[in-house]
């Protein structure tokens, strides 16, 4: 349970870092970042999984790069659902998905069991 809470907080921090890096990607409050982290995680685990399953041949053909576009779609949907979380266009969502993928690698490295 503790690891889940830490990962949730680190995901919200990754979203806040992304707001500083990607123009057109905004989060107004820390609460919005925490809620957005939950919504993005839920969407990725449900709708994102379904989209990755359907587009599997395209993902294989592009060596996995197409997953960034699927994740960008999840970010756009989450921005429509969460107050205080705004993405102005699909291009900032794609850049945010790429930045979040890199930050996700760092988070997984930090959260590795010792």
C-alpha positions in Angstrom: 0.0 0.0 0.0 2.8 2.4 0.9 4.6 1.7 -2.5 1.3 2.5 -4.3 1.0 5.8 -2.5 4.6 6.7 -3.2 4.2 5.8 -6.9 0.9 7.9 -7.1 2.7 10.9 -5.6 5.7 10.5 -7.9 3.3 10.3 -10.9 1.7 13.6 -9.8 5.2 15.1 -9.4 6.0 13.9 -12.9 2.9 15.7 -14.2 4.0 18.9 -12.4 7.4 18.6 -14.0 5.9 18.1 -17.4 3.9 21.4 -17.0 7.3 23.1 -16.7 8.7 21.4 -19.8 5.9 21.2 -22.3 4.1 24.4 -23.4 0.4 24.0 -23.7 0.2 21.5 -20.8 -1.0 23.0 -17.6 -2.0 21.8 -14.1 -3.3 24.5 -11.8 -3.1 22.8 -8.4 -1.4 19.9 -6.6 -4.8 18.4 -6.0 -5.5 18.5 -9.8 -2.2 16.8 -10.4 -3.0 14.0 -7.9 -6.5 13.5 -9.4 -5.1 13.6 -13.0 -2.5 10.9 -12.0 -5.3 8.6 -10.9 -7.4 9.3 -14.0 -4.5 8.9 -16.4 -3.5 5.6 -14.7 -7.1 4.3 -14.8 -7.6 5.3 -18.4 -4.3 3.7 -19.4 -5.1 0.5 -17.6 -8.5 0.2 -19.2 -9.1 2.1 -22.5 -5.3 2.4 -23.2 -4.9 -1.4 -22.8 -7.8 -2.0 -25.2 -6.3 0.5 -27.8 -2.8 -1.1 -27.5 -4.4 -4.5 -28.1 -6.2 -3.3 -31.2 -3.2 -1.4 -32.6 -0.7 -4.1 -31.7 0.5 -4.6 -35.4 1.1 -0.8 -35.7 3.0 -0.7 -32.4 5.2 -3.6 -33.5 5.7 -1.9 -36.9 6.9 1.3 -35.3 9.0 -0.4 -32.6 6.6 0.8 -29.8 6.7 4.5 -30.7 3.0 4.4 -31.5 2.3 3.9 -27.8 3.2 7.5 -27.3 0.3 8.5 -29.4 -2.1 6.2 -27.5 -0.8 7.7 -24.2 -1.3 11.2 -25.7 -4.9 10.3 -26.4 -5.3 9.1 -22.7 -3.9 12.5 -21.6 -6.3 14.4 -23.8 -9.3 12.4 -22.4 -8.0 12.9 -18.8 -7.7 16.7 -19.4 -11.4 16.7 -20.4 -12.4 14.9 -17.2 -10.2 16.7 -14.6 -10.8 20.3 -13.6 -7.5 22.2 -13.3 -5.8 20.0 -15.9 -5.6 21.5 -19.4 -4.0 20.3 -22.6 -4.3 22.8 -25.5 -4.0 20.5 -28.5 -2.8 17.1 -29.5 0.8 18.2 -30.1 1.4 19.2 -26.5 -0.2 15.9 -25.4 2.3 14.0 -27.6 5.2 15.8 -26.1 3.8 15.4 -22.6 3.4 11.6 -23.3 7.1 11.4 -24.3 8.2 13.4 -21.3 6.0 11.3 -19.0 7.4 8.1 -20.5 11.0 9.2 -19.7 10.0 10.3 -16.2 8.1 6.9 -15.8 11.4 5.1 -16.5 13.1 7.1 -13.8 10.2 6.4 -11.4 10.3 2.7 -12.1 14.1 2.8 -11.5 13.6 4.6 -8.2 10.8 2.2 -7.1 12.8 -1.0 -7.8 12.8 -3.4 -4.9 16.2 -3.6 -3.3 
